[in-house]
Amino acid sequence: MPRPRLPQMKAEVSGAKAKNAGRFKGRKTPKRTRPIGNPYKSMTPRQADAWAECVGEMPWLHSGHRQLLRVACVLIARIEEDPEVPVAALAALHVALSKLGATPTDETKVNHGSEDDEDPADEFFGQRPN
């Protein structure tokens, strides 16, 4: 089975796009994506907390990930409420997190940068206009 394609935004965050620019040269990104937004109104407080945690840890998520993130949050809240959930629920959570790029294996591929890193755009945007 071939390796799944790395989403464009995740490639930018992880540095894979800079490392292998040719691999991402002809790739098109979804147009008109919106930010991930707030949790669904029907979500419980535990599910909403899981939503906030996931959004904070996965900056590449956008509106196209909302439904899958909802599934992951429902499962996370279920595990917090009842630690003896069926193995199938744990497997479903693993699949959802993997699809979102949030498994421990994927985490090592994402470079979030450190506070000491300088942004090259600061040269242009970090100053006041003349």
C-alpha positions as CSV (number, residue, x, y, z in Angstrom):
1,M,0.0,0.0,0.0
2,P,1.5,3.4,-0.9
3,R,2.2,6.0,1.6
4,P,-0.6,8.5,2.1
5,R,0.0,12.0,0.7
6,L,1.0,14.7,3.1
7,P,-1.4,17.6,3.2
8,Q,0.0,20.8,1.9
9,M,-0.5,22.8,5.1
10,K,1.1,20.1,7.2
11,A,4.0,19.9,4.8
12,E,4.6,23.7,5.3
13,V,4.4,23.4,9.1
14,S,6.7,20.4,9.2
15,G,9.3,21.8,6.8
16,A,8.8,19.0,4.3
17,K,7.8,21.5,1.6
18,A,11.1,23.4,2.0
19,K,13.1,20.2,2.1
20,N,11.5,18.6,-1.0
21,A,10.1,21.5,-2.9
22,G,9.8,19.5,-6.1
23,R,7.5,17.0,-4.5
24,F,5.0,19.7,-3.7
25,K,5.5,21.9,-6.8
26,G,2.4,20.9,-8.8
27,R,0.2,20.1,-5.8
28,K,-2.9,22.2,-5.5
29,T,-4.3,23.2,-2.1
30,P,-8.0,23.5,-1.3
31,K,-9.4,26.9,-2.2
32,R,-11.4,29.0,0.2
33,T,-10.6,27.0,3.3
34,R,-11.8,28.6,6.5
35,P,-10.3,28.3,10.0
36,I,-11.4,25.3,12.0
37,G,-13.7,27.5,14.1
38,N,-15.5,26.8,17.4
39,P,-16.8,23.5,18.5
40,Y,-20.3,22.4,17.5
41,K,-23.0,23.7,19.8
42,S,-24.3,20.2,20.4
43,M,-21.0,19.1,21.9
44,T,-20.7,18.5,25.6
45,P,-18.2,20.5,27.7
46,R,-15.7,17.6,27.7
47,Q,-16.0,17.3,24.0
48,A,-15.5,21.0,23.6
49,D,-12.4,20.9,25.8
50,A,-11.0,18.1,23.6
51,W,-11.7,20.3,20.6
52,A,-9.8,23.2,22.0
53,E,-6.9,20.9,22.9
54,C,-6.7,19.3,19.5
55,V,-7.0,22.7,17.7
56,G,-4.1,24.0,19.8
57,E,-1.9,21.1,19.1
58,M,-2.7,20.8,15.3
59,P,-2.3,24.2,13.7
60,W,-2.8,22.8,10.2
61,L,-6.5,21.9,10.7
62,H,-9.1,23.9,8.8
63,S,-12.8,23.8,8.2
64,G,-12.5,20.6,6.0
65,H,-11.4,18.7,9.1
66,R,-14.4,19.7,11.3
67,Q,-16.4,16.4,11.0
68,L,-13.3,14.2,11.6
69,L,-12.2,16.3,14.5
70,R,-15.7,16.0,16.0
71,V,-15.5,12.2,15.8
72,A,-12.1,12.3,17.6
73,C,-13.5,14.7,20.3
74,V,-16.5,12.5,21.0
75,L,-14.2,9.5,21.4
76,I,-11.7,11.4,23.6
77,A,-14.6,12.5,25.9
78,R,-16.0,9.0,26.0
79,I,-12.6,7.6,27.1
80,E,-12.3,10.3,29.8
81,E,-15.8,9.4,31.1
82,D,-15.3,5.6,31.0
83,P,-11.7,4.4,30.9
84,E,-13.0,0.8,30.2
85,V,-14.2,1.6,26.7
86,P,-14.2,-1.1,24.1
87,V,-11.0,-1.7,22.1
88,A,-13.0,-0.7,19.0
89,A,-13.5,2.8,20.3
90,L,-9.7,3.1,21.0
91,A,-9.0,1.8,17.5
92,A,-11.5,4.3,16.0
93,L,-9.8,7.2,17.9
94,H,-6.4,6.0,16.6
95,V,-7.7,6.1,13.1
96,A,-9.2,9.5,13.5
97,L,-6.1,11.0,15.0
98,S,-4.0,9.4,12.3
99,K,-6.2,10.9,9.6
100,L,-5.8,14.3,11.3
101,G,-2.0,13.8,11.4
102,A,-1.8,13.7,15.2
103,T,-0.4,10.3,16.0
104,P,3.0,10.2,17.8
105,T,4.6,9.1,14.6
106,D,3.2,12.1,12.8
107,E,4.1,14.4,15.7
108,T,7.8,13.8,15.1
109,K,7.4,14.9,11.5
110,V,5.9,18.3,12.4
111,N,8.3,21.1,13.2
112,H,6.5,23.6,15.4
113,G,9.6,25.7,15.8
114,S,11.0,27.2,18.9
115,E,10.5,30.6,20.4
116,D,14.1,31.4,19.4
117,D,13.5,30.8,15.7
118,E,13.4,34.0,13.6
119,D,10.7,34.3,11.0
120,P,12.1,35.4,7.6
121,A,9.0,37.5,7.0
122,D,9.8,39.7,10.0
123,E,12.3,41.5,7.7
124,F,9.3,42.8,5.7
125,F,6.4,42.7,8.2
126,G,8.1,43.3,11.6
127,Q,8.7,47.0,11.0
128,R,6.5,50.0,10.8
129,P,5.9,51.5,7.3
130,N,7.8,54.6,6.4
